[in-house]
């Protein structure tokens, strides 16, 4: 049984694949095959012959082992290249650092988080490895020659679609994060230039979406307003839905424009608290306990 792998004109990539095929795995299992995989630089192909022996299941065993190595090679070597080409062609990215960050974020989305007690490989990555290994193995059982570029392009369309979908998600998240940071910069600028209207405001956060805003006298913020409806609204406990949480609290604090902001919360790392501190900067102080009043 003979295997021949071709990979366009990418000789360095073929060298990495040959090294992976010839490596000695952990444990007593020998490398993939009983003879060395040889890279011929004249025609850009990797070749290897396997003595099958009398047992017919040997062929499937060899194909399974080679298929696993090809799957690992696809994820570790070809997937980043596929993403780089996609980001450049689809979104016109040229900044290498930004592209590298997006590739890392996309791979993280594809891999998923490993569960407690498992190894560092996320379930998504192991699923992709197994899926690709089966596809390669089945193909090798019926074919002795494999062109890697062609196989990835024409026979792994579902895998390519999964990778591109994750890349689009990473781009969307990066754009949302950029818009968020620009908005935060604008709000911080407003706070810096805005004239203070209140000496102090206490933010009482009971956890989750529950907030109360008090003035320096520990009265509901806006208690002295002439409009009864406004006063009643200011005395209500703010408990909006998740989408309205930040905007409601931040809007009231910007309107109050306090010189000092005291935030009392059991959840100092929650998104809304970090947003408030990010906007008001040195004016804000966080306390783990509720004030005595």
ChimeraX attribute file (.defattr): number of C-alpha atoms within 10 A of each C-alpha:
attribute: neighborCount
match mode: 1-to-1
recipient: residues
	/A:1	11
	/A:2	12
	/A:3	18
	/A:4	17
	/A:5	19
	/A:6	20
	/A:7	19
	/A:8	15
	/A:9	12
	/A:10	11
	/A:11	17
	/A:12	11
	/A:13	15
	/A:14	23
	/A:15	18
	/A:16	13
	/A:17	23
	/A:18	19
	/A:19	15
	/A:20	19
	/A:21	24
	/A:22	18
	/A:23	13
	/A:24	13
	/A:25	12
	/A:26	8
	/A:27	6
	/A:28	7
	/A:29	8
	/A:30	12
	/A:31	18
	/A:32	24
	/A:33	17
	/A:34	12
	/A:35	12
	/A:36	17
	/A:37	21
	/A:38	17
	/A:39	21
	/A:40	13
	/A:41	12
	/A:42	6
	/A:43	11
	/A:44	18
	/A:45	23
	/A:46	22
	/A:47	18
	/A:48	18
	/A:49	15
	/A:50	16
	/A:51	12
	/A:52	13
	/A:53	9
	/A:54	7
	/A:55	7
	/A:56	9
	/A:57	10
	/A:58	14
	/A:59	16
	/A:60	15
	/A:61	13
	/A:62	19
	/A:63	23
	/A:64	21
	/A:65	18
	/A:66	22
	/A:67	24
	/A:68	23
	/A:69	19
	/A:70	23
	/A:71	23
	/A:72	22
	/A:73	19
	/A:74	21
	/A:75	17
	/A:76	11
	/A:77	15
	/A:78	17
	/A:79	17
	/A:80	18
	/A:81	14
	/A:82	17
	/A:83	23
	/A:84	20
	/A:85	15
	/A:86	17
	/A:87	20
	/A:88	14
	/A:89	11
	/A:90	11
	/A:91	11
	/A:92	10
	/A:93	14
	/A:94	12
	/A:95	9
	/A:96	11
	/A:97	9
	/A:98	11
	/A:99	17
	/A:100	14
	/A:101	13
	/A:102	21
	/A:103	23
	/A:104	16
	/A:105	19
	/A:106	22
	/A:107	21
	/A:108	16
	/A:109	18
	/A:110	20
	/A:111	17
	/A:112	14
	/A:113	14
	/A:114	14
	/A:115	11
	/A:116	7
	/A:117	6
	/A:118	9
	/A:119	9
	/A:120	10
	/A:121	13
	/A:122	17
	/A:123	17
	/A:124	16
	/A:125	20
	/A:126	14
	/A:127	13
	/A:128	19
	/A:129	20
	/A:130	15
	/A:131	14
	/A:132	22
	/A:133	23
	/A:134	17
	/A:135	18
	/A:136	24
	/A:137	22
	/A:138	15
	/A:139	17
	/A:140	21
	/A:141	15
	/A:142	9
	/A:143	12
	/A:144	13
	/A:145	16
	/A:146	18
	/A:147	13
	/A:148	16
	/A:149	14
	/A:150	13
	/A:151	15
	/A:152	16
	/A:153	11
	/A:154	10
	/A:155	14
	/A:156	14
	/A:157	12
	/A:158	11
	/A:159	15
	/A:160	17
	/A:161	11
	/A:162	12
	/A:163	21
	/A:164	18
	/A:165	14
	/A:166	20
	/A:167	24
	/A:168	17
	/A:169	15
	/A:170	21
	/A:171	18
	/A:172	12
	/A:173	14
	/A:174	15
	/A:175	12
	/A:176	12
	/A:177	12
	/A:178	12
	/A:179	12
	/A:180	12
	/A:181	12
	/A:182	12
	/A:183	13
	/A:184	16
	/A:185	14
	/A:186	13
	/A:187	16
	/A:188	18
	/A:189	13
	/A:190	15
	/A:191	21
	/A:192	14
	/A:193	8
	/A:194	13
	/A:195	12
	/A:196	16
	/A:197	12
	/A:198	17
	/A:199	13
	/A:200	21
	/A:201	25
	/A:202	26
	/A:203	25
	/A:204	21
	/A:205	22
	/A:206	15
	/A:207	13
	/A:208	16
	/A:209	17
	/A:210	14
	/A:211	20
	/A:212	18
	/A:213	24
	/A:214	20
	/A:215	20
	/A:216	16
	/A:217	11
	/A:218	14
	/A:219	16
	/A:220	21
	/A:221	24
	/A:222	19
	/A:223	17
	/A:224	11
	/A:225	12
	/A:226	9
	/A:227	10
	/A:228	11
	/A:229	10
	/A:230	13
	/A:231	16
	/A:232	13
	/A:233	14
	/A:234	20
	/A:235	17
	/A:236	12
	/A:237	14
	/A:238	17
	/A:239	15
	/A:240	16
	/A:241	11
	/A:242	11
	/A:243	8
	/A:244	11
	/A:245	18
	/A:246	17
	/A:247	13
	/A:248	13
	/A:249	21
	/A:250	18
	/A:251	11
	/A:252	14
	/A:253	21
	/A:254	17
	/A:255	13
	/A:256	19
	/A:257	22
	/A:258	24
	/A:259	17
	/A:260	18
	/A:261	25
	/A:262	22
	/A:263	24
	/A:264	22
	/A:265	21
	/A:266	17
	/A:267	17
	/A:268	17
	/A:269	10
	/A:270	12
	/A:271	11
	/A:272	19
	/A:273	21
	/A:274	13
	/A:275	15
	/A:276	20
	/A:277	19
	/A:278	15
	/A:279	23
	/A:280	24
	/A:281	14
	/A:282	11
	/A:283	14
	/A:284	19
	/A:285	14
	/A:286	17
	/A:287	15
	/A:288	12
	/A:289	13
	/A:290	15
	/A:291	13
	/A:292	5
	/A:293	6
